[in-house]
Amino acid sequence: MLGWTVNTFPSGLHTYHTSLTRIDYNEKEKLLEISIQLFTHDIIPVLEKYSKKEINLEKNPETDKIIFKYVSENFVLKDKNNQIKPLNWVGKEVQVDTVFVFLEIPLDETLEGFNLQNTIFFESFPEQTNLVIARFGEKKADLLFKVGDKFKEIKASEENLKK
């Protein structure tokens, strides 16, 4: 790794903040499989501020718990009865400049009509955007969250129906 770490980049050089979430419904296993792609230069300072601890994504075993707690507070799925569906931690994958967080939710019904909140990093970056792509059955829904957004309904639009 060329003698530097991703933590050494000054945060002022980075002005675009985004995350990408993919939700796939595994009908056979009755699970929502969720992967959230976050940028390392965003997640480290946010988690350090959130936990008031130094964050090392690969060497500190407590980091997974901190990530899970933070994500659970900011990525919230409510069913059609407005009940929060608890997330289950699957793991994370750390790459040079990205971190993938893997979660799942047991689910016996379709995702259509559920409500999702994705406020990851909103407290830290006013220009943060979070894109969510959800696939369930033969349907697909795309949601874009910007600072100030709360819950959005998951519904397949006509152009997102698979052919």
N, C-alpha and C positions, 0 to 999 in steps of 0.2 A: 503494500500500500504506500508507496512513495513518501513515507515519513510524515504524513499529515492525517488528521482525522476529520470526519465531517463536522465535528463540533467547532472547528477552528474558523469556519467561514463567518464573517460578520453578518448578522441578520439583516442589517440595513441594505445589503446588496440584493436581497431577494424580495421582490415586491409582489409576486404572484403566488397566491396560496390556494390550493385546491386539494380535494380528495376524490377518489373514485371508489364507489362501493358497488359490488356485484352481489345480487341476491338470486339464488337459484333454488326453486322448490324441487326437492328430490321426492317424488311421489312414492317411489318404492319404499324408501326409508322413513317417509313422513317427517321430513326435516327441511327447514330452511337452511341452506348453506350460504354463509355470508363471508365475503372477503372485502376488507377495507384497505385500500392502498393509500398510505400517508407518506409524506416526504420527511426524511430524517431531520433535515434542518428546521422543520416545523415542529415535529413531535418532541424532540429533546428539550427545547426551551419551554414548551407548553407544559410538559410533564414535570420539569424541574420547578416551575412556578407552582403548579398544582400540588405537588407532593412536598415541596420545600426540601428536596433532597437532590443530590447529584444523580443523574441518570446515565447508566451505561447499559445500552440495549442488549449487549451480548454477555456481559459478565456478572450482572447483578440479578440473582433469582427473584428478588422482590419486584423487579421491573414489570414482569408479567402481571402481577396483581395490581400494580399502579395503573398500567395500561387498561386492564379490564375494568377497573373501577371508573376510570375517566370515561372510557367508551360507553359503559353502561349508563352513565349519567347523561350522555349526549346523543346516544343512538338508541332511540326508544320506539318500539313497535307496539301499537295498541290494536287489539282485535275489534270485531264489529260491535262488541259489547263494551268497548272502551276500557278493556282490561289490558294491562301491560303484560307482554309476553317476555318472560325472563330469558336473557342471553346465556348461553353456555360457552365457555372459553374452550377453543380447540388448540390454539397456539399462535405463534407469529413466525415470520420469516424476515430476517434482516438482510438487506442487500446494501450496496455501497450508499445509495442515496434514497432508498425507499424501504419502508417497513410495511409488510402485509400482515394484517391482523385477521385471524380466522375464527369465526364464531358460528354457532348453530342454534336453532330454536326448534324444538319438537312442534309439529303442526299437523293437525288432522284435516284441515280444511284449506280452501283456496285463499290466496293472499288478497284477492280482489276485495276492495272495500275496507281493508285495514288502513290505519293511519300511521305514518312514520314521521319521526322527528330526527333530523341529523344536524346537530349544532356543533359538531366537532370543530374545534379551534375558533369558534365565533367570538369567544371572550378575548382572544389574543390578536386576531387579524381582521380588521373591519372589511377587508376586500375578499375574505375567504368565501369560496364556493365549494359545495359538496354535490357531486353528481352521483345519483343512484340509478342503477339499471336493475330492474327486477324481472325475472322470467318465471312464469308459473303456468304449467300446462302448455297450451299453445299460445299463451299471451305474453306480452312484454309491456312493461311500464317504465318510463323514464321520468325521474324527478330531479329538479335542480333546486338546491337550497342555498339561499344567500342570507347574510346577517340580517336578523329581524324576522326571518321565517320561523314558524313553529311547526305544527303537525300538518302534513299534506296527505291527502287520500291517495291510496295506490289503486289506480284503475288503468286498464289497458285502453289506449286510444286507438282509433280506427287505423291510423297509419302504423301502429306498432303491432298489429295482429300478424302472426306468422302466416305465410301463405302455404 
